[in-house]
Amino acid sequence: MFYFLAILSTIDLALSTTSVPRMLGIFWFDAHEINFGACVAQMFLIHAFTGMEAEVLVAMAFNHYVAICAPLHYTSILTSRVLMGISLYIVICPVLLTLPMIYLIYRLPFCQAYILSHSYCEHMGIAKLSCGNIHINAIHGLFVVSLFLLNLVLINISYVYILCAVFHLPSQDARLKALSTCGSHVAVLCVFYIPSVFSFLTHRFGHNIPHYVHILVANLYLVFPPSLNPIIYGVRTKQIRERVFRIFIKK
């Protein structure tokens, strides 16, 4: 669990570094201009790190599933080699899915002023500024979103098995401990998936949703998870909570 938390915190830090400084530059210094190449680079990094975060959450759900449903086989299933393979998949898969977006954006013709509605560069947000055909961009975007939603389905399936196993435990203390272990992960899932899925789908189907709502939620899904994940896991995880208290007590 702590291994995956370390990966999650690294990705959160990278995602914040990619998006938040640009947002603060817009709000604090009226820095509303960005180079096209820098915009495409930001688009790639934001989508890649968002995909990595989604994969980490799947890995953590699998970790909880093995820990609760097959505790005696935990060390034989989640070996160092398996963890290394999962870590490589977490990094490589989102990068491979995001790389085509760079080509799909650069192939588009732009005939007018580039004015983005959002405070960061997003694939479909840039594509909609083009005067060319963006059907391939939309298809690729929907393909990526479908994989994103597939991860959510896999997480739900794992939690169905986890809940079945938890409620068959003979001890109430054991049930509460298992539910507490999963509670922080469920909270992080809600913080990450609800605004991100809403933002993705609104880009394609939310024509009747007010534009300011879409902009607000799109900003929230980049800012909220990195901000709240340390608080959620810091409060819910006993070892982290005790270590933080120990640091403050020493001071």
C-alpha positions as CSV (number, residue, x, y, z in Angstrom):
1,M,0.0,0.0,0.0
2,F,2.8,2.5,0.9
3,Y,4.6,1.6,-2.3
4,F,1.5,2.6,-4.4
5,L,1.0,5.7,-2.1
6,A,4.5,6.8,-3.0
7,I,3.8,6.5,-6.7
8,L,0.4,8.3,-6.3
9,S,2.1,11.2,-4.4
10,T,4.8,11.6,-7.1
11,I,2.1,11.7,-9.8
12,D,0.0,14.2,-7.9
13,L,3.1,16.4,-7.5
14,A,3.9,16.2,-11.2
15,L,0.3,16.9,-12.2
16,S,0.1,19.9,-9.9
17,T,3.4,21.2,-11.3
18,T,2.1,20.9,-14.8
19,S,-1.2,22.7,-14.3
20,V,-1.2,24.9,-11.2
21,P,1.6,27.4,-12.0
22,R,0.0,28.2,-15.3
23,M,-3.4,28.8,-13.5
24,L,-1.8,31.1,-10.9
25,G,-0.1,33.0,-13.7
26,I,-3.4,33.7,-15.3
27,F,-5.2,34.7,-12.1
28,W,-2.4,36.6,-10.5
29,F,-0.4,38.2,-13.3
30,D,-2.9,38.2,-16.2
31,A,-0.5,36.0,-18.2
32,H,-3.1,34.8,-20.7
33,E,-0.7,33.9,-23.6
34,I,1.1,30.6,-24.1
35,N,3.2,29.3,-26.9
36,F,1.6,26.7,-29.1
37,G,4.4,24.2,-28.5
38,A,4.2,24.8,-24.8
39,C,0.4,24.4,-24.9
40,V,0.8,21.0,-26.7
41,A,3.4,19.9,-24.2
42,Q,1.2,20.9,-21.3
43,M,-1.7,19.0,-22.9
44,F,0.5,15.8,-23.2
45,L,1.7,16.0,-19.6
46,I,-1.7,16.7,-18.1
47,H,-3.4,13.8,-20.0
48,A,-0.4,11.4,-19.3
49,F,-0.3,12.1,-15.6
50,T,-4.1,11.9,-15.3
51,G,-4.0,8.5,-17.0
52,M,-1.2,7.4,-14.6
53,E,-3.3,8.5,-11.6
54,A,-6.2,6.4,-12.9
55,E,-3.9,3.4,-13.3
56,V,-2.5,3.8,-9.8
57,L,-6.1,3.8,-8.4
58,V,-6.7,0.5,-10.2
59,A,-3.5,-1.0,-8.8
60,M,-4.5,0.1,-5.3
61,A,-7.9,-1.5,-5.7
62,F,-6.2,-4.8,-6.8
63,N,-3.9,-4.5,-3.8
64,H,-6.9,-4.2,-1.5
65,Y,-8.6,-7.1,-3.2
66,V,-5.7,-9.4,-2.7
67,A,-5.1,-8.2,0.9
68,I,-8.7,-8.8,1.9
69,C,-9.9,-11.7,-0.3
70,A,-6.6,-13.7,-0.4
71,P,-4.5,-12.5,2.5
72,L,-2.6,-15.8,2.8
73,H,-1.4,-15.5,-0.8
74,Y,-0.6,-11.8,-0.6
75,T,3.2,-12.0,-0.6
76,S,3.2,-14.8,-3.3
77,I,0.9,-12.8,-5.6
78,L,2.3,-9.2,-5.1
79,T,6.0,-10.0,-5.4
80,S,8.7,-7.5,-6.2
81,R,8.6,-8.5,-9.9
82,V,4.9,-8.1,-10.1
83,L,5.1,-4.7,-8.4
84,M,7.8,-3.6,-10.9
85,G,5.6,-4.7,-13.8
86,I,2.6,-2.9,-12.4
87,S,4.7,0.3,-12.0
88,L,6.0,0.1,-15.6
89,Y,2.4,-0.4,-16.9
90,I,1.2,2.6,-14.8
91,V,3.8,4.8,-16.6
92,I,4.0,3.4,-20.1
93,C,0.3,2.7,-20.9
94,P,-0.9,6.4,-20.4
95,V,2.1,7.7,-22.3
96,L,1.4,5.5,-25.3
97,L,-2.3,6.5,-25.3
98,T,-1.4,10.2,-25.0
99,L,1.4,10.4,-27.6
100,P,-1.0,10.2,-30.7
101,M,-2.8,13.4,-29.4
102,I,0.4,15.4,-30.2
103,Y,0.3,14.2,-33.9
104,L,-3.5,14.7,-34.1
105,I,-3.2,18.3,-32.9
106,Y,-0.3,19.2,-35.1
107,R,-2.0,17.9,-38.2
108,L,-4.9,20.3,-37.7
109,P,-5.1,23.7,-39.6
110,F,-5.8,26.8,-37.4
111,C,-7.3,29.7,-39.3
112,Q,-8.2,32.1,-36.5
113,A,-7.1,33.4,-33.1
114,Y,-6.3,30.7,-30.5
115,I,-8.5,31.6,-27.5
116,L,-9.0,28.7,-25.1
117,S,-11.8,28.8,-22.6
118,H,-9.9,26.8,-20.0
119,S,-7.0,27.8,-17.8
120,Y,-4.9,24.9,-19.2
121,C,-4.5,23.2,-22.6
122,E,-6.7,20.1,-23.1
123,H,-6.9,17.9,-26.2
124,M,-10.4,18.6,-27.4
125,G,-10.2,22.2,-26.2
126,I,-7.4,22.8,-28.6
127,A,-8.9,20.7,-31.4
128,K,-12.2,22.7,-31.3
129,L,-10.2,25.8,-32.2
130,S,-9.3,24.2,-35.6
131,C,-11.0,25.0,-38.8
132,G,-10.3,21.4,-40.0
133,N,-11.9,18.0,-39.5
134,I,-11.6,16.9,-35.9
135,H,-13.5,13.6,-36.1
136,I,-10.3,11.6,-35.6
137,N,-9.5,13.6,-32.5
138,A,-12.9,13.0,-31.1
139,I,-12.7,9.3,-31.8
140,H,-9.3,9.0,-30.2
141,G,-10.6,11.0,-27.2
142,L,-13.6,8.8,-26.8
143,F,-11.4,5.7,-27.0
144,V,-9.2,7.0,-24.2
145,V,-12.2,7.9,-22.1
146,S,-13.7,4.4,-22.6
147,L,-10.4,2.9,-21.3
148,F,-10.7,5.4,-18.4
149,L,-14.2,4.2,-17.6
150,L,-13.1,0.6,-18.0
151,N,-10.7,1.2,-15.1
152,L,-13.6,2.4,-13.1
153,V,-15.6,-0.7,-13.9
154,L,-12.6,-2.9,-12.8
155,I,-12.4,-1.0,-9.6
156,N,-16.1,-1.5,-8.9
157,I,-15.8,-5.2,-9.6
158,S,-12.9,-5.5,-7.1
159,Y,-14.9,-3.7,-4.5
160,V,-17.9,-6.0,-5.0
161,Y,-15.7,-8.9,-4.1
162,I,-14.1,-7.0,-1.3
163,L,-17.5,-6.2,0.3
164,C,-18.6,-9.8,-0.1
165,A,-15.5,-10.9,1.7
166,V,-15.7,-8.3,4.4
167,F,-19.3,-9.1,5.4
168,H,-18.4,-12.7,5.6
169,L,-15.7,-12.0,8.3
170,P,-16.7,-13.4,11.7
171,S,-15.4,-10.6,13.7
172,Q,-16.9,-7.1,13.7
173,D,-13.5,-5.5,14.5
174,A,-12.1,-7.2,11.4
175,R,-14.9,-5.9,9.3
176,L,-14.4,-2.4,10.5
177,K,-10.7,-2.6,10.0
178,A,-11.1,-3.8,6.4
179,L,-13.7,-1.1,5.6
180,S,-11.5,1.5,7.2
181,T,-8.6,0.4,5.0
182,C,-10.7,0.8,1.9
183,G,-12.5,4.0,3.0
184,S,-9.6,6.3,2.1
185,H,-9.3,4.7,-1.3
186,V,-13.0,5.1,-2.0
187,A,-12.8,8.8,-1.0
188,V,-9.9,9.4,-3.4
189,L,-11.8,7.6,-6.2
190,C,-14.8,9.9,-5.7
191,V,-12.6,13.0,-5.7
192,F,-10.7,12.0,-8.9
193,Y,-13.3,10.2,-11.0
194,I,-16.5,12.3,-10.5
195,P,-15.1,15.7,-11.8
196,S,-12.8,14.1,-14.4
197,V,-15.5,11.9,-16.0
198,F,-17.9,14.9,-15.9
199,S,-15.3,17.1,-17.7
200,F,-14.5,14.5,-20.3
201,L,-18.1,13.8,-21.2
202,T,-19.1,17.4,-21.2
203,H,-16.6,18.2,-23.9
204,R,-18.4,15.8,-26.2
205,F,-22.0,15.6,-25.1
206,G,-22.7,18.5,-22.7
207,H,-23.9,21.1,-25.1
208,N,-26.7,22.3,-22.7
209,I,-24.4,22.6,-19.7
210,P,-23.4,26.2,-18.9
211,H,-19.9,26.9,-20.0
212,Y,-18.8,28.3,-16.6
213,V,-19.8,25.0,-14.9
214,H,-17.7,23.0,-17.4
215,I,-14.7,25.3,-16.8
216,L,-15.1,25.1,-13.0
217,V,-15.3,21.3,-12.9
218,A,-12.4,21.0,-15.4
219,N,-10.2,23.0,-13.1
220,L,-11.4,21.1,-10.0
221,Y,-10.4,17.7,-11.4
222,L,-6.8,18.9,-11.8
223,V,-6.6,20.8,-8.5
224,F,-8.7,18.8,-6.0
225,P,-7.1,15.3,-6.2
226,P,-3.5,16.4,-5.6
227,S,-4.7,18.7,-2.8
228,L,-7.0,16.2,-1.0
229,N,-5.1,12.9,-1.5
230,P,-2.5,13.7,1.2
231,I,-5.2,14.9,3.6
232,I,-7.4,11.8,3.0
233,Y,-4.6,9.3,3.4
234,G,-2.9,11.2,6.1
235,V,-6.1,11.2,8.2
236,R,-7.3,7.7,7.3
237,T,-3.9,5.8,7.5
238,K,-2.9,5.1,11.0
239,Q,0.9,4.8,10.4
240,I,1.0,8.1,8.5
241,R,-1.2,9.9,11.1
242,E,1.0,8.7,14.0
243,R,4.2,9.7,12.2
244,V,2.9,13.2,11.5
245,F,1.8,13.6,15.1
246,R,5.2,12.4,16.3
247,I,6.9,15.1,14.1
248,F,4.8,17.8,15.5
249,I,5.2,16.6,19.1
250,K,9.0,16.7,18.7
251,K,8.8,20.3,17.4
